[in-house]
Amino acid sequence: MAGETPVCRKLVLAVWLLAPALPAAAPGAVMDEDEVGRLAEQAGSPASAAALARLLELALAGGDAARARAATEALPRFGEPGDCALERVLRGASAVAARARALELCAARGRREDVGLFVELASRPEPTPLRLLALDAIAADRAALALLAPILRDPDPKVQARALRLLGHARLPAAIERAREILAPDARVEPQLKIAAIEVLRLEGGPDSIRRLVVAAGHELGEARDFALKTLLVMERGAVLLLLVPMLSPAAPANDALVAIDVVSRVGAWDVDEIRAAVRGAVDHPDTDVQSAAVRAIGALGDRDGLARLERAAAGVDPEVAAAAIDAITALRGDDAAWRETLRRMVRAPRVPIRLAAIRALGAVGDRGAVPLLVRLLDDEGWRVRETAADALGELRAGTAIAPLIDHLEGERMRVRAALVRALRRTTGMPFQDVPRDWRRWWNDAGPGFEVPPLEQVEAMETRLLRNAAQGRTRATFYGIPVASDHLALVIDVSGSMAEVDPVSFDASATARDARAAPRTKLDVAKAEVQQLLDRLPDGTSLNLLFFSDDVERWQRHLVPWTRAHAARAGAYVRERRAGGATNLFDALTDALADPQLDTIYLLSDGHPTSGRIVDPVALRAEIRRRNCARNVRIHVVSIGHESALLRHLAADSGGTWARR
């Protein structure tokens, strides 16, 4: 009864001592369902004290939550002693449902002296539903809300989010400060907290709050990003645009400009002359990532007034910017014969990113006249050019390309073979894999009279293949992601957090049954995944293994052909790895990308970068994207334990798969 008022303590004690005893139920007897109703009707009668004592007993008891709740609802009928009994139930009933109903009834009576009790319940480790009800009961009391500031860092995200909203609606500085912390790009919090923080900053509406919302719209993923965008749309448009325009200035920090371009592209601000002019001006930003983003935005948003700037960018010295400009010009001038002729010349450019962009553009604009040129590119010395040419031929779906596509299947690396098969399937509607004899046998029969089927028929075939994953050869996988490369590196995080228990594989009940069964760590599971991949690698694969924490450890200096001897040594190397240290993600990726033979990375990490030459997520993403522009290495990512915007973007930027485990 700690915390109860002296009056309540005396009244409740009097009820227990003075009430005449009611007949006790026989052991094991089932109480009739009308007992609570009959007891409630005795309020104000000579048997009132006994009835109240019995109701309090039922409300405090466990076992039958519905009966306890019903008994609780009857207590206020007994006046002040009933009100005191409510407090007893709220503090100590066995059934959470009874306590929750007692809290609702206490809140409804609107007594000032109850606020301290509500603050106490909200602040201590009680069941989450009770704490949420207690917070709601305090909502209208600004003075009491100020006492809840410590809950803004509560370990229960639901409680913290509710407190953040309540304090934010009251415009309390502690809530606004906490909301800004939650929306910092490197903050690791639950999505529900980010959404609550967005609500708080929308209400505050100041320039710094708008800036945080813009950053959230540019950096977050999933629900939080969508909610930030919707929030910006419903805020005062002038205030938002007033902030975006200076962020697009050539003198603005690169990160601000990148975020502003991303937001402008998605919030429908393109009808504003100042915004269009600002994005065009961002093409002159000194940072090449900003230039690339700006030219892409001009193309995606159909700003033909920006063509002159795009053409200058396409002729510039930075290959990534030039490639982005080619894509943008194609979006604006795809039906222009002169531009198509320019693209055909560009496929012979000395810089690989420009060649790749021109090849992609020829496929995108449906230039059938480029088919002979693209077929010749299937013999290019660069595998990236061969792969992109095959994909472009798949877009054009020309019957004259079928035989050359089949001929080039023999002896190609896996990624190029996959592109050739995609082009063949898209052109023929046939479901064969990358076995040349199957395609040749079919082509010998189909021969000269073959007609390219309608695209709808091809797409139906591809849908059937996706549903029937058993078709085709079984290949190695990494955390469920198929290994579709024969020139690959596994890049594995072995920082200190990888020594934590793996939450997916941990079975507490199994461990309790068998004391000898130690829980597996995240690194244990990763090692097992790597080993099963090594066991299933096909002949002809070239592989390397990189493990990173503070530093990067390579198994070999570069990719090595897979042999039985290498399999034994690689397995031993994997088993010897231990977890410890920080997370040097940047150096691990750049070391892997330094191998010229590599075409695919399988990356596993459970944390944000904490060491290395670049730690900031935005800068790290931009630099990896820049380095990979001419390489075209596909990065598949497995993120353990949390939603990482950086890891997800690394996969998306390279055309890879992202998986959260």
C-alpha positions as a printed Julia matrix, in Angstrom:
661×3 Matrix{Float64}:
   0.0     0.0     0.0
   3.03    2.24   -0.36
   2.09    5.64   -1.79
  -1.56    5.48   -0.74
  -3.02    8.41    1.11
  -3.5     7.96    4.91
  -7.26    8.34    4.43
  -7.35    5.51    1.9
  -5.24    3.27    4.09
  -7.61    3.77    7.02
 -10.74    3.27    4.94
  -9.52    0.08    3.28
  -8.33   -1.3     6.62
 -11.71   -0.51    8.14
 -13.48   -2.35    5.36
 -11.41   -5.45    5.97
 -11.73   -5.37    9.77
 -15.33   -4.26   10.22
 -17.05   -6.02    7.35
 -19.11   -9.05    8.43
 -17.74  -12.2     6.9
 -19.41  -13.45    3.74
 -19.87  -17.15    3.19
 -16.72  -18.54    1.65
 -16.92  -20.69   -1.44
 -16.16  -24.34   -0.87
 -12.73  -25.46   -2.09
 -12.9   -26.22   -5.79
 -16.41  -24.76   -6.13
 -17.21  -22.7    -9.21
 -18.49  -19.23   -8.36
 -21.73  -18.3   -10.05
 -21.41  -15.63  -12.73
 -23.9   -13.26  -11.04
 -21.88  -12.86   -7.85
 -20.24   -9.57   -8.9
 -23.61   -8.13   -9.89
 -25.24   -9.11   -6.58
 -22.34   -7.63   -4.62
 -22.51   -4.37   -6.57
 -26.22   -4.02   -5.77
 -25.39   -4.01   -2.04
 -23.72   -0.59   -2.24
 -25.33    1.63    0.41
 -26.97   -1.3     2.2
 -26.06   -2.62    5.69
 -23.95   -5.29    3.95
 -22.07   -2.65    1.97
 -18.73   -3.11    3.79
 -18.8    -6.87    3.37
 -19.74   -6.58   -0.32
 -16.93   -4.1    -0.94
 -14.42   -6.34    0.83
 -15.49   -9.29   -1.32
 -15.31   -7.24   -4.56
 -11.85   -6.04   -3.63
 -10.81   -9.63   -2.99
 -12.1   -10.68   -6.44
 -10.46   -7.69   -8.14
  -7.08   -8.39   -6.56
  -7.15  -12.12   -7.26
  -5.57  -13.74  -10.3
  -6.92  -16.55  -12.4
 -10.09  -15.04  -13.84
  -9.16  -11.75  -15.5
 -12.71  -11.04  -16.71
 -14.16  -11.45  -13.19
 -11.37   -9.29  -11.73
 -12.12   -6.56  -14.28
 -15.88   -6.75  -13.58
 -15.26   -6.52   -9.83
 -13.02   -3.5   -10.41
 -15.75   -1.74  -12.41
 -18.15   -2.15   -9.48
 -15.9    -0.52   -6.88
 -16.77    3.19   -7.56
 -20.39    2.47   -6.59
 -19.23    2.28   -2.96
 -18.22    5.93   -2.69
 -14.96    7.0    -1.11
 -14.08    3.52    0.25
 -14.6     2.18   -3.29
 -12.35    4.87   -4.7
  -9.65    3.87   -2.23
 -10.13    0.24   -3.18
  -9.57    1.23   -6.82
  -6.13    2.5    -5.89
  -5.4    -0.85   -4.2
  -6.37   -2.66   -7.4
  -4.33   -0.29   -9.54
  -1.24   -0.88   -7.45
  -1.44   -4.56   -6.73
  -4.02   -6.62   -8.65
  -2.77   -9.83  -10.21
  -4.68   -9.32  -13.5
  -3.35   -6.59  -15.78
  -6.88   -6.15  -17.16
  -8.14   -5.26  -13.67
  -5.31   -2.8   -13.09
  -5.9    -1.21  -16.51
  -9.61   -0.77  -15.76
  -8.81    0.69  -12.35
  -6.47    3.18  -14.01
  -9.17    4.2   -16.5
 -11.67    4.72  -13.69
  -9.19    6.73  -11.64
  -8.43    8.92  -14.65
 -12.14    9.45  -15.33
 -12.81   10.86  -11.88
 -10.31   13.68  -12.65
  -8.78   14.13   -9.18
  -5.63   16.24   -9.05
  -4.15   14.04   -6.33
  -4.14   11.02   -8.72
  -1.6    12.6   -11.08
   1.35   11.6    -8.92
   0.18    7.99   -9.03
  -0.07    8.12  -12.84
   3.44    9.59  -13.14
   4.75    6.84  -10.87
   3.11    4.09  -12.96
   4.32    5.59  -16.24
   7.9     5.87  -14.99
   8.52    2.47  -13.46
   8.88   -0.96  -15.12
   5.24   -1.94  -15.31
   3.46   -3.84  -18.14
   3.48   -1.73  -21.32
  -0.34   -1.36  -21.59
  -0.51    0.08  -18.06
   2.29    2.54  -18.74
   0.61    3.72  -21.95
  -2.69    4.25  -20.13
  -0.9     6.14  -17.38
   0.73    8.42  -19.95
  -2.64    9.11  -21.58
  -4.09    9.96  -18.17
  -1.44   12.67  -17.73
  -1.8    14.1   -21.24
  -3.74   17.24  -20.27
  -1.5    18.18  -17.34
   1.47   20.17  -18.67
   3.15   20.37  -15.28
   2.97   16.59  -14.88
   4.2    16.03  -18.45
   7.41   17.85  -17.59
   8.11   15.11  -15.02
   8.14   12.53  -17.82
  11.3    13.8   -19.55
  13.36   10.78  -18.37
  10.92    8.47  -20.22
  12.09   10.01  -23.51
  15.0     7.56  -23.26
  13.0     4.62  -21.93
  14.11    1.18  -23.18
  10.52    0.32  -24.18
  10.09    1.93  -27.64
   6.29    1.99  -27.39
   6.4     3.87  -24.09
   9.12    6.19  -25.33
   7.17    6.97  -28.53
   3.97    7.74  -26.58
   5.84   10.01  -24.17
   7.57   11.75  -27.09
   4.25   12.5   -28.76
   2.65   13.78  -25.54
   5.57   16.03  -24.65
   5.92   17.1   -28.27
   2.27   18.15  -28.54
   2.84   20.23  -25.41
   5.86   21.81  -27.22
   8.19   20.92  -24.37
  11.85   21.58  -25.28
  12.98   18.16  -24.03
  10.74   16.43  -26.61
  11.95   18.6   -29.49
  15.58   18.0   -28.56
  14.99   14.24  -28.3
  13.14   14.17  -31.64
  16.12   15.82  -33.35
  18.45   13.25  -31.81
  16.26   10.38  -33.01
  16.31   11.71  -36.59
  20.08   12.1   -36.73
  21.37   10.07  -39.73
  23.43    7.75  -37.53
  20.77    7.13  -34.85
  19.82    3.48  -34.31
  16.23    3.49  -33.09
  12.98    1.71  -33.94
  10.88    3.03  -36.87
   7.99    3.83  -34.52
  10.26    6.23  -32.63
  11.33    7.93  -35.85
   7.71    8.4   -36.88
   6.89    9.92  -33.48
   9.91   12.22  -33.81
   8.72   13.35  -37.25
   5.32   14.23  -35.76
   6.98   16.29  -33.02
   9.17   18.25  -35.44
   6.24   18.88  -37.77
   4.38   20.51  -34.89
   7.41   22.57  -33.9
   7.88   23.66  -37.52
  11.05   25.71  -37.1
  13.83   25.87  -39.71
  16.02   23.36  -37.88
  13.09   20.96  -37.54
  12.32   21.26  -41.27
  15.96   20.56  -42.03
  15.83   17.38  -39.92
  12.7    16.3   -41.76
  14.38   16.88  -45.11
  17.35   14.81  -43.98
  15.02   12.05  -42.81
  13.23   12.08  -46.17
  16.58   11.68  -47.89
  18.27    9.18  -45.61
  15.63    7.0   -44.03
  14.03    3.88  -45.47
  10.58    2.33  -45.38
   7.88    3.78  -43.14
  10.02    6.56  -41.69
  11.02    7.89  -45.12
   7.46    7.76  -46.46
   6.11    9.5   -43.37
   8.78   12.22  -43.56
   7.88   12.87  -47.21
   4.16   13.03  -46.43
   4.92   15.38  -43.56
   6.86   17.75  -45.8
   3.94   17.75  -48.24
   1.44   18.88  -45.59
   3.71   21.5   -44.03
   3.76   25.06  -45.28
   5.2    24.68  -48.77
   6.92   28.03  -48.77
   8.86   27.23  -45.6
  10.04   23.9   -47.0
  11.08   25.32  -50.37
  12.75   28.26  -48.68
  15.06   25.75  -47.01
  15.58   23.55  -50.09
  16.74   26.28  -52.49
  19.89   27.27  -50.54
  20.66   23.57  -49.99
  20.95   23.24  -53.79
  23.46   26.05  -54.15
  26.91   25.15  -55.59
  28.32   26.52  -52.33
  26.18   24.26  -50.12
  27.67   21.18  -48.41
  27.52   18.14  -50.67
  25.42   16.11  -48.22
  22.82   18.89  -48.0
  22.63   19.15  -51.78
  22.24   15.4   -52.26
  19.42   15.23  -49.74
  17.68   18.27  -51.23
  17.79   16.8   -54.75
  16.35   13.55  -53.46
  13.52   15.34  -51.65
  12.77   17.68  -54.56
  12.47   14.67  -56.85
   9.84   13.09  -54.61
   7.73   15.85  -53.08
   6.43   17.32  -56.31
   8.21   20.67  -56.08
   9.24   20.68  -59.74
   6.53   23.15  -60.75
   8.34   25.93  -58.85
  10.62   28.0   -61.09
  13.12   28.63  -58.29
  13.46   24.89  -57.62
  14.02   24.03  -61.3
  16.65   26.73  -61.57
  18.31   25.57  -58.34
  18.58   21.96  -59.52
  20.08   23.09  -62.82
  22.53   25.18  -60.84
  23.5    22.12  -58.78
  25.05   20.65  -61.96
  27.85   23.18  -61.32
  28.43   21.97  -57.76
  32.1    21.04  -57.17
  31.12   17.6   -55.82
  30.7    15.05  -58.62
  28.09   13.07  -56.69
  25.92   16.18  -56.53
  26.47   16.79  -60.23
  25.38   13.22  -61.03
  22.29   13.49  -58.83
  21.33   16.84  -60.37
  21.58   15.64  -63.97
  19.56   12.51  -63.12
  16.87   14.69  -61.54
  16.69   16.94  -64.62
  16.13   13.88  -66.8
  13.69   12.13  -64.48
  11.58   15.25  -64.05
  11.49   16.11  -67.77
  13.14   19.53  -67.6
  13.98   20.15  -71.27
  15.24   23.61  -70.35
  18.15   21.82  -68.69
  19.33   20.06  -71.88
  22.18   22.48  -72.49
  23.63   21.77  -69.06
  23.17   18.02  -69.57
  25.03   18.08  -72.87
  27.95   19.92  -71.25
  27.97   17.35  -68.47
  27.97   14.49  -70.98
  31.13   15.95  -72.52
  32.79   16.55  -69.14
  35.81   14.84  -67.64
  34.13   12.87  -64.85
  32.9     9.55  -66.28
  30.17    9.02  -63.67
  28.67   12.47  -64.29
  28.94   11.95  -68.05
  27.19    8.57  -67.79
  24.39   10.08  -65.68
  24.02   12.88  -68.22
  23.7    10.34  -71.06
  20.87    8.63  -69.17
  19.16   11.98  -68.57
  19.47   13.17  -72.17
  18.1     9.85  -73.36
  15.04   10.35  -71.14
  14.47   13.75  -72.8
  15.58   13.01  -76.39
  14.95    9.29  -76.78
  12.94    9.79  -79.96
  15.6    12.01  -81.58
  17.44   10.26  -84.46
  20.45   12.55  -84.08
  20.82   11.57  -80.42
  20.61    7.87  -81.32
  23.44    8.33  -83.78
  25.45   10.07  -81.06
  24.85    7.09  -78.74
  26.16    4.68  -81.4
  29.38    6.67  -81.57
  29.64    6.75  -77.77
  29.72    2.94  -77.48
  33.3     3.2   -78.8
  34.33    5.78  -76.2
  37.54    4.97  -74.28
  35.9     5.45  -70.86
  33.95    2.41  -69.72
  31.14    4.21  -67.81
  30.3     6.22  -70.94
  30.29    3.1   -73.1
  28.0     1.31  -70.67
  25.61    4.26  -70.44
  25.43    4.53  -74.24
  24.76    0.8   -74.62
  22.0     0.91  -71.98
  20.48    3.93  -73.72
  20.35    2.18  -77.1
  18.36   -0.61  -75.5
  16.12    1.81  -73.61
  15.16    3.84  -76.71
  14.42    0.68  -78.75
  16.96    1.42  -81.49
  16.66   -1.71  -83.68
  19.26   -0.26  -86.03
  21.84   -0.74  -83.26
  21.4    -4.55  -83.12
  24.43   -5.38  -85.36
  26.59   -3.01  -83.31
  25.45   -4.58  -80.03
  26.08   -8.1   -81.37
  29.66   -7.09  -82.18
  30.05   -5.83  -78.62
  29.42   -9.39  -77.34
  33.07   -9.96  -78.33
  34.39   -6.93  -76.44
  37.38   -7.62  -74.19
  35.57   -6.08  -71.19
  33.05   -8.37  -69.47
  31.05   -5.35  -68.31
  30.54   -4.23  -71.9
  29.56   -7.76  -72.95
  27.05   -8.05  -70.1
  25.47   -4.65  -70.82
  25.29   -5.38  -74.56
  23.46   -8.64  -73.85
  20.94   -6.84  -71.62
  20.39   -4.19  -74.32
  19.74   -6.93  -76.9
  17.19   -8.35  -74.48
  15.4    -5.0   -74.5
  15.39   -4.88  -78.32
  14.2    -8.51  -78.74
  15.53   -8.92  -82.29
  15.34  -12.36  -83.89
  18.65  -11.74  -85.68
  20.43  -11.66  -82.29
  19.29  -15.15  -81.17
  22.05  -17.18  -82.85
  24.88  -14.85  -81.71
  23.53  -14.86  -78.15
  23.54  -18.68  -78.12
  27.06  -18.83  -79.59
  28.45  -16.58  -76.86
  27.15  -18.74  -74.0
  30.13  -21.07  -74.37
  33.04  -20.23  -72.08
  31.61  -16.99  -70.62
  31.79  -15.96  -66.99
  28.62  -16.56  -65.01
  27.37  -12.97  -64.83
  27.62  -12.52  -68.6
  26.02  -15.93  -69.16
  23.13  -14.81  -66.97
  22.69  -11.67  -69.12
  22.81  -13.76  -72.31
  20.16  -16.11  -70.94
  17.97  -13.16  -69.9
  18.2   -11.78  -73.44
  17.46  -15.17  -75.01
  14.44  -15.79  -72.78
  13.11  -12.29  -73.38
  13.49  -12.73  -77.14
  12.3   -16.32  -77.53
  10.0   -17.03  -74.6
  11.89  -20.28  -74.0
  12.75  -21.31  -70.41
  16.2   -22.87  -70.88
  19.11  -22.25  -68.52
  22.7   -21.39  -69.51
  23.45  -24.75  -71.17
  24.43  -24.01  -74.81
  23.41  -27.44  -76.19
  19.8   -26.96  -74.98
  19.52  -23.65  -76.81
  21.22  -24.98  -79.94
  18.96  -28.02  -80.09
  15.89  -25.8   -79.81
  17.23  -23.27  -82.34
  18.04  -25.98  -84.88
  14.38  -27.03  -84.71
  12.85  -23.51  -84.54
  15.17  -22.2   -87.23
  14.4   -19.73  -90.0
  10.64  -19.59  -89.49
  10.82  -18.49  -85.85
   8.85  -15.37  -84.88
   9.56  -13.41  -81.71
   6.58  -14.0   -79.37
   4.56  -11.16  -77.8
   6.14   -9.67  -74.69
   3.1   -10.69  -72.6
   3.81  -14.34  -73.4
   7.45  -13.93  -72.39
   6.54  -12.25  -69.1
   4.1   -15.06  -68.28
   6.91  -17.58  -68.84
   9.25  -15.62  -66.57
   6.56  -15.5   -63.86
   6.2   -19.29  -64.06
   9.97  -19.69  -63.71
  10.02  -17.51  -60.61
   7.26  -19.59  -59.04
   9.06  -22.81  -59.84
  12.45  -22.25  -58.27
  13.24  -25.95  -58.66
  13.85  -25.44  -62.38
  17.51  -25.09  -63.25
  20.58  -26.24  -61.44
  20.88  -25.92  -57.66
  23.61  -23.43  -56.81
  25.22  -22.16  -53.66
  23.46  -19.54  -51.6
  24.51  -17.09  -48.91
  21.8   -16.45  -46.3
  19.29  -17.4   -48.99
  20.71  -15.12  -51.72
  21.66  -17.22  -54.77
  25.32  -17.09  -55.75
  25.06  -15.98  -59.38
  28.73  -15.28  -60.03
  31.93  -17.21  -60.57
  34.22  -14.25  -59.77
  33.19  -13.33  -56.23
  34.42  -12.25  -52.82
  32.81  -12.82  -49.43
  33.29   -9.79  -47.18
  32.43  -10.72  -43.58
  32.13   -8.5   -40.5
  34.05   -9.92  -37.52
  33.75   -6.87  -35.25
  33.08   -7.33  -31.54
  29.29   -7.31  -31.89
  29.46  -10.47  -34.01
  30.26  -12.33  -30.76
  26.71  -11.65  -29.54
  24.15  -14.46  -29.51
  22.44  -14.85  -32.86
  18.77  -13.96  -32.17
  17.35  -16.0   -35.05
  19.07  -19.28  -34.29
  18.92  -19.02  -30.49
  16.45  -21.48  -28.91
  16.24  -20.78  -25.18
  14.05  -23.81  -24.49
  16.46  -26.17  -26.26
  19.36  -24.69  -24.33
  17.5   -25.16  -21.06
  16.86  -28.82  -21.9
  20.5   -29.45  -22.77
  22.95  -27.46  -20.67
  25.74  -28.55  -23.0
  24.15  -26.72  -25.97
  25.75  -23.27  -25.95
  23.9   -20.53  -27.87
  25.4   -19.8   -31.27
  26.85  -16.36  -31.92
  26.25  -14.31  -35.03
  29.77  -15.19  -36.15
  29.11  -18.92  -35.61
  26.11  -18.68  -37.93
  28.09  -16.64  -40.47
  30.87  -19.23  -40.51
  28.33  -21.98  -41.11
  26.83  -20.0   -44.01
  30.26  -19.41  -45.53
  31.16  -23.09  -45.19
  27.98  -24.32  -46.86
  28.63  -21.9   -49.71
  32.22  -23.17  -50.07
  30.98  -26.76  -50.09
  28.66  -26.04  -53.02
  30.82  -23.81  -55.22
  30.97  -25.17  -58.77
  34.22  -25.88  -60.56
  35.61  -22.9   -62.41
  34.73  -20.39  -59.69
  37.29  -17.78  -58.63
  36.96  -16.66  -55.0
  38.45  -14.63  -52.19
  37.49  -14.18  -48.53
  37.86  -10.92  -46.61
  37.14  -10.5   -42.9
  37.02   -7.03  -41.36
  36.95   -5.4   -37.93
  39.52   -2.65  -37.15
  41.54   -3.89  -40.12
  40.89   -6.08  -43.16
  42.24   -9.63  -43.37
  42.42  -11.25  -46.81
  42.53  -14.99  -47.3
  44.37  -14.44  -50.61
  45.79  -11.34  -52.27
  43.31  -11.69  -55.15
  40.68  -14.08  -56.52
  41.98  -17.63  -56.88
  40.53  -20.53  -58.91
  38.56  -22.9   -56.71
  40.22  -26.28  -56.16
  39.84  -29.07  -53.6
  43.09  -27.97  -51.93
  41.84  -24.38  -51.72
  38.55  -25.62  -50.24
  40.35  -27.27  -47.31
  42.56  -24.24  -46.66
  39.66  -21.79  -46.96
  37.56  -23.82  -44.51
  40.38  -23.81  -41.95
  40.87  -20.05  -42.44
  37.18  -19.41  -41.81
  37.12  -21.53  -38.64
  40.07  -19.57  -37.19
  38.35  -16.16  -37.4
  37.43  -14.53  -34.09
  35.18  -11.55  -33.31
  36.6    -8.35  -31.85
  37.2    -4.7   -32.64
  35.38   -1.97  -34.56
  33.62   -2.01  -37.96
  35.89   -0.85  -40.79
  33.38   -1.24  -43.61
  34.9     1.25  -46.04
  38.36   -0.31  -46.16
  36.84   -3.78  -46.51
  34.81   -2.78  -49.57
  37.6    -0.8   -51.22
  40.05   -3.68  -50.7
  37.58   -6.04  -52.35
  36.91   -3.64  -55.24
  40.63   -3.32  -55.88
  40.68   -6.79  -57.48
  40.15   -6.23  -61.23
  38.72   -9.74  -61.77
  35.95   -9.35  -59.21
  32.37   -8.92  -60.42
  30.3    -9.7   -57.29
  30.59   -9.09  -53.53
  28.55  -10.84  -50.83
  28.75   -8.55  -47.8
  27.65   -9.45  -44.26
  27.55   -6.88  -41.44
  25.64   -6.33  -38.22
  26.53   -2.72  -37.54
  27.27    0.77  -38.76
  30.83    1.75  -39.76
  32.83    2.86  -36.74
  36.41    2.94  -38.06
  38.34    3.27  -41.3
  39.1     6.07  -43.73
  35.4     6.98  -44.11
  32.83    6.46  -41.36
  30.03    8.88  -42.3
  27.33    6.75  -44.01
  26.46    9.3   -46.69
  30.09    9.92  -47.64
  30.87    6.2   -47.55
  27.98    5.36  -49.85
  28.95    8.11  -52.3
  32.6     7.04  -52.46
  31.79    3.35  -52.98
  29.33    4.29  -55.71
  31.98    6.46  -57.38
  34.62    3.73  -57.24
  32.17    1.17  -58.55
  30.98    3.32  -61.44
  33.49    1.88  -63.9
  33.64   -1.52  -62.2
  29.95   -2.49  -62.21
  30.53   -4.88  -59.29
  27.26   -6.15  -57.86
  27.1    -5.93  -54.05
  24.66   -8.29  -52.31
  24.2    -7.42  -48.63
  23.02   -9.34  -45.58
  22.22   -7.01  -42.66
  22.0    -8.78  -39.3
  19.77   -7.49  -36.56
  18.84   -4.0   -37.73
  17.56   -1.92  -40.62
  20.61   -0.19  -42.08
  19.96    2.52  -44.64
  23.62    2.45  -45.64
  23.74   -1.3   -46.27
  20.48   -1.22  -48.15
  21.69    1.61  -50.37
  25.0    -0.15  -51.07
  23.02   -3.06  -52.5
  20.55   -0.88  -54.43
  23.26    1.34  -55.93
  25.02   -1.69  -57.44
  21.95   -3.67  -58.53
  22.45   -6.18  -55.73
  20.06   -7.85  -53.3
  19.58   -6.66  -49.71
  18.36   -9.04  -47.04
  17.74   -8.44  -43.35
  18.18  -11.36  -41.01
